[in-house]
């Protein structure tokens, strides 16, 4: 899917340097992957403390290494 995007050249050049990648395409693709990963991680973190466990659930039992 070819597209013609207006990307800030200063940001792209900085990302190329910081990321250590060779091409603009690699840099944009890596940036998008990291963006998606960060957003998904934030979604998961927002769930902490929202799960109700059964009263008989023993969370320490899973730690037992027999």
C-alpha positions as CSV (number, residue, x, y, z in Angstrom):
1,X,0.0,0.0,0.0
2,X,2.1,2.9,-1.2
3,X,1.4,6.3,0.4
4,X,2.7,9.8,0.4
5,X,3.0,10.9,4.0
6,X,4.2,14.3,5.1
7,X,6.6,13.2,7.9
8,X,8.6,15.8,9.9
9,X,12.1,15.4,8.4
10,X,13.8,16.5,11.6
11,X,12.0,13.8,13.6
12,X,12.8,11.2,11.0
13,X,16.5,12.0,11.0
14,X,16.6,12.0,14.8
15,X,14.8,8.6,14.8
16,X,17.3,7.3,12.3
17,X,20.2,8.3,14.4
18,X,18.7,7.1,17.7
19,X,17.4,3.9,16.3
20,X,20.6,3.0,14.5
21,X,18.6,1.8,11.5
22,X,19.8,2.2,7.9
23,X,16.7,3.3,6.1
24,X,13.7,5.6,6.6
25,X,11.4,2.7,5.9
26,X,13.0,0.6,8.7
27,X,12.8,3.5,11.0
28,X,9.1,4.2,10.4
29,X,8.2,0.5,10.7
30,X,10.2,0.1,13.9
31,X,8.6,3.3,15.3
32,X,5.1,2.0,14.5
33,X,5.8,-1.3,16.2
34,X,7.1,0.4,19.3
35,X,4.1,2.7,19.3
36,X,1.7,-0.2,19.1
37,X,3.6,-2.2,21.8
38,X,3.6,0.8,24.2
39,X,-0.2,1.3,23.7
40,X,-1.0,-2.3,24.2
41,X,1.2,-2.4,27.4
42,X,-0.7,0.6,28.7
43,X,-4.0,-1.2,28.2
44,X,-2.7,-4.2,30.1
45,X,-1.4,-2.0,32.9
46,X,-4.7,-0.3,33.3
47,X,-6.2,-3.7,34.2
48,X,-4.1,-4.2,37.3
49,X,-6.2,-4.1,40.4
50,X,-9.4,-4.7,38.5
51,X,-9.6,-8.5,38.7
52,X,-11.5,-10.1,41.5
53,X,-10.2,-13.4,42.6
54,X,-12.2,-16.1,44.3
55,X,-11.8,-16.2,48.0
56,X,-10.4,-19.8,47.8
57,X,-7.7,-18.8,45.2
58,X,-4.2,-19.4,46.5
59,X,-1.9,-17.2,44.4
60,X,1.2,-18.6,46.3
61,X,0.4,-22.2,45.1
62,X,1.5,-21.4,41.6
63,X,4.9,-20.4,43.0
64,X,5.5,-23.8,44.6
65,X,8.4,-25.5,42.7
66,X,8.3,-29.1,43.7
